[in-house]
Amino acid sequence: MGNSGLDIKLKGDKVIEQIPSIKDKALRINLNENIYGTFAEIGAGQETVRHFFRAGGSSGTIAKAMSAYDKDFSDAIYGVETDGRYVTESRLTRMLSHEVELIEKRLDRAKHPNKLFFSYANTVATIDFAKQFKGHGWVGIKYQLEPEEEYNEIILHIRFKETDARLQQETLGILGVNLIYGAFYKYNDPKKLLRYLYDHLDKDQLEIDTINFSGPRFANVDNRLMSLQLVKNGMTDAVMFSPDGHNILPAAVLYKKNILALRGSFRPVTKVNMDMLERSLEMFTKENKVEKENTFVIFEITLSNLRSEGEIDERDFMDRAELLCSLGQTVMISNFQEYYKVVEYFSSYTKARMGLVMGVNNLVDIFDEKYYRHLSGGILEAFGKLFYRDLKVYLYPMLEDGEVITSQNLKVHPRMKELYKFFAYNGKVIDVAGYDKENLKIFSREVLKMISSGTSGWESLLPIGTAELIKHHKLFGYDPNKVLEDVTNA
């Protein structure tokens, strides 16, 4: 890979795609007489704009390039951040808005009727001298695709994986060119635009863990679906979005929090799921190391839970997301199949006490050795990673042949019995109290069958308001005609 010529993607012996070099991308932008704007880069030098200067013809593209590196200068230009931090999303959006306002104010539209104005910005911290923190940053573009059109915006958060500041700067420069080029020439297909951000880059150089599209050209883009693409494409291990569907930065919302996570397929979310959450949350917030106002609840769906016949069913994913968001929940999509990986991920942001809510079947699965054959220390290594942290498992009971199964009478493999006892007796596994026994008869896979087949009675098995949403949006294969047919036939 390099910055000159074309990169060629092959499938077997066939050329499936030719990727323009970074120089060619910058030159194409420069030679477009209508694209005109500013570059504002803080923290890693003017790494993106230099590609445009070097490509030639930059006077037709660059109205201004600046780097308000000094904090006082930065505050004087963009205003003071209330939290005193500079590498934040709010700092980036201030930079983008300020620069767009300036270009609109300083350049006469009558004189430039065909210009498509843009502002590209980044605020970045590269690796520190002690090499403890690898660095991260916010990168974005605010731009027009028609002269009088409202501005579109693409904002993303990145984490550097390289351990050299110079290499990180070069990576940032390439990413910036890819973003600007994609914004102007690949906006019609945001999924492809996402993939093109890695042109001439490897995933071991850079992680993109948050992205949000907005503006008239992206009015139909669901940012939750864009989040899913990040995990699906291997650009990051996990993404999160809030109840309003906005993608949020995990590091920002999980920092020093008590975390309570509930993993499931939520296909659909049922009364059982909500009862699991409510009962365990009640218990969790009474723990002496847990502060209620500092507790963050997450509904987690793994990528393996989204696969249908080997492929990810995006419509099905959106159906689940729709319901969870309507219930006011924060959703996390991850590629962590094993629970210990989820805990490790959370532990990178907080040292506070965590809780995992799960059913009996899930806990029994955790004690299955087949999931840990890839680890040199096998199940003991996994359990060290899982329970070494300040973690508790809240176990929701299961009904089996009329008997309620709890932590006291569940059965694990005979070889695992003593290991299970060790964790249970040390208070790492706690039975959920106060549950509704009627809920133990509800299974989401049966509810799903009822919805898609038109069988009546499933509405009462779901949280209040969700049945109406399913019917209104025809989620999970709901077809009102099937119900009518059943009633007619009856």
Salt bridges, closest charged atoms under 4 A:
ASP7 OD2 - HIS200 ND1 3.29
GLU47 OE1 - ARG50 NE 2.93
ASP75 OD1 - ARG91 NH2 3.03
GLU81 OE2 - ARG91 NH1 3.12
GLU81 OE2 - ARG94 NE 3.19
ASP83 OD2 - ARG85 NH1 3.33
GLU89 OE2 - HIS246 NE2 4.00
GLU99 OE1 - LYS64 NZ 2.74
GLU104 OE2 - ARG109 NH2 3.54
GLU146 OE2 - ARG217 NH2 3.88
GLU149 OE2 - ARG217 NE 2.79
GLU153 OE2 - LYS142 NZ 3.65
GLU170 OE2 - ARG166 NH1 2.87
ASP199 OD2 - LYS25 NZ 2.82
ASP209 OD1 - HIS157 ND1 2.79
ASP209 OD2 - ARG159 NE 3.22
ASP222 OD2 - ARG224 NH2 2.89
ASP275 OD1 - ARG279 NH1 2.74
GLU282 OE2 - ARG279 NH2 3.36
GLU287 OE1 - ARG353 NH1 2.78
GLU287 OE1 - LYS392 NZ 3.20
GLU300 OE1 - ARG263 NE 2.72
GLU314 OE1 - LYS191 NZ 2.70
GLU314 OE2 - LYS232 NZ 3.39
ASP316 OD2 - ARG267 NE 2.92
ASP316 OD2 - ARG320 NH2 2.59
ASP319 OD1 - ARG315 NE 2.92
GLU322 OE1 - ARG224 NH2 3.38
GLU338 OE1 - LYS341 NZ 3.42
GLU338 OE2 - HIS374 NE2 3.83
GLU344 OE2 - LYS385 NZ 3.99
GLU369 OE1 - ARG415 NH2 2.45
GLU381 OE2 - LYS385 NZ 3.25
ASP390 OD2 - LYS289 NZ 3.75
ASP390 OD1 - ARG353 NE 2.80
GLU418 OE2 - LYS421 NZ 3.68
GLU438 OE2 - LYS441 NZ 3.30
GLU459 OE2 - LYS471 NZ 2.95
